[in-house]
Amino acid sequence: MRRLLPILSAGFLVASLLIWIFGDSGLQAAARLERYRASLEANVESLRARNSALEADLERLRGDPEANALLARELGMYREGDRVIRIEGYTARREPYAVGTLLRQRRQAPAKNSWFKLSGIAVSAALFLTAMLRRRSPPGRIDGRSRR
């Protein structure tokens, strides 16, 4: 029985530490959230770059009627009297209007309370220290009683 308490408390301590590191609100989950935050920041930067490119296109289209005519022809609109030559087997190049990547975080089960996990680690550490200190009781005493 005397060896069972330190073994159980050490096992509980190891299990608690593993849950704290690999659990649903542990260190790996925090690292996963950090990677997600970084991907969101990269997505925002690409959207800002796309927005500035679209603003430049808008300014160009506002001031250049020839650019408007060219864009209209790309969209399939022609002026009266324009001759349209269609080449068989050729498709017109179209620019896809992508506005960014939609990033979604996978839904996970709600995280267990981290204070509960931390208290489990503290309790197991306290039990382990108590067991180790009881094991080193002064010679001549057994279970807190003096020998007679």
C-alpha positions in Angstrom: 0.0 0.0 0.0 2.9 2.3 0.8 4.2 2.0 -2.8 0.8 2.2 -4.4 0.2 5.9 -3.6 3.4 7.2 -5.2 2.8 5.0 -8.3 -0.8 6.1 -8.6 0.0 9.8 -8.1 2.9 9.6 -10.6 0.6 7.9 -13.1 -2.1 10.5 -12.5 0.5 13.3 -12.9 1.8 11.8 -16.2 -1.8 11.4 -17.5 -2.7 15.0 -16.6 0.4 16.3 -18.3 -0.4 14.4 -21.4 -3.9 15.7 -21.5 -2.6 19.2 -20.9 -0.2 19.0 -23.8 -2.2 16.9 -26.3 -5.8 17.6 -25.1 -8.5 19.7 -26.8 -7.4 22.9 -25.0 -3.8 22.0 -24.7 -0.6 23.2 -26.3 -1.3 21.6 -29.6 -4.7 23.2 -29.9 -3.1 26.6 -29.2 -0.5 25.9 -31.9 -3.4 25.0 -34.3 -5.2 28.2 -33.5 -2.0 30.2 -34.2 -1.6 28.5 -37.6 -5.2 29.4 -38.4 -4.6 33.0 -37.3 -1.6 33.2 -39.6 -3.6 31.8 -42.6 -6.3 34.4 -41.9 -3.7 37.2 -41.9 -2.2 35.9 -45.2 -5.8 35.8 -46.7 -6.4 39.4 -45.5 -3.2 40.6 -47.2 -4.1 38.9 -50.5 -7.5 40.5 -50.3 -6.0 43.9 -49.7 -3.7 43.4 -52.7 -6.6 42.3 -54.9 -8.6 45.3 -53.7 -5.9 47.7 -54.6 -5.6 46.1 -58.1 -9.4 46.4 -58.6 -9.3 50.1 -57.5 -6.5 50.7 -60.0 -8.7 49.0 -62.7 -11.7 51.1 -61.7 -9.7 54.3 -62.0 -8.4 53.2 -65.4 -11.9 52.4 -66.6 -13.3 55.8 -65.3 -10.8 57.8 -67.3 -10.2 55.7 -70.4 -13.1 55.2 -72.8 -11.0 52.9 -75.0 -10.4 50.6 -71.9 -14.2 50.5 -71.5 -14.7 49.5 -75.1 -12.0 46.8 -74.8 -13.6 45.4 -71.7 -17.1 45.4 -73.3 -15.7 43.5 -76.3 -14.2 40.9 -73.9 -17.6 40.5 -72.4 -19.2 40.0 -75.8 -20.7 43.5 -76.4 -19.9 45.2 -79.7 -20.8 48.5 -81.3 -23.1 48.8 -84.3 -21.1 48.2 -87.4 -18.3 46.2 -85.7 -17.4 43.0 -87.6 -17.0 40.0 -85.3 -14.7 37.2 -86.4 -15.1 34.0 -84.5 -12.4 31.4 -84.8 -13.6 27.9 -84.5 -12.1 26.0 -81.6 -10.9 29.2 -79.9 -12.4 30.3 -76.6 -11.9 33.8 -75.4 -9.7 34.3 -72.4 -11.8 35.2 -69.3 -10.4 36.4 -66.0 -12.0 34.7 -63.1 -13.2 37.2 -60.6 -11.8 35.6 -57.4 -12.1 37.7 -54.3 -10.1 35.6 -51.9 -10.0 32.2 -50.2 -12.7 31.5 -47.8 -11.1 30.0 -44.7 -13.1 28.2 -42.2 -12.0 26.6 -39.0 -13.2 23.0 -38.5 -15.7 22.9 -35.7 -14.5 20.8 -32.8 -16.1 19.6 -29.7 -16.3 22.3 -27.1 -13.1 22.4 -25.0 -13.2 21.1 -21.5 -12.4 23.5 -18.8 -8.7 24.0 -18.6 -8.8 25.0 -14.9 -10.1 21.5 -14.2 -7.1 20.0 -16.0 -4.7 22.4 -14.3 -6.2 21.5 -10.9 -5.8 17.8 -11.7 -2.1 18.4 -12.4 -1.7 20.3 -9.1 -3.5 17.7 -7.1 -1.5 14.9 -8.5 1.7 16.8 -7.9 0.7 17.5 -4.3 -0.2 13.8 -3.8 3.1 12.8 -5.2 5.1 15.2 -3.0 3.1 14.1 0.0 3.8 10.4 -0.7 7.5 11.2 -1.2 7.7 13.2 2.0 5.9 10.5 4.0 8.3 8.0 2.7 11.2 10.0 4.2 9.8 10.0 7.7 12.4 10.2 10.5 13.9 6.9 11.6 12.3 5.6 14.7 8.8 6.7 13.7 6.3 4.6 11.9 3.1 6.1 10.6 3.6 9.2 12.9 3.9 7.2 16.1 7.1 6.7 18.1 8.4 3.2 18.7 8.2 1.8 22.2 
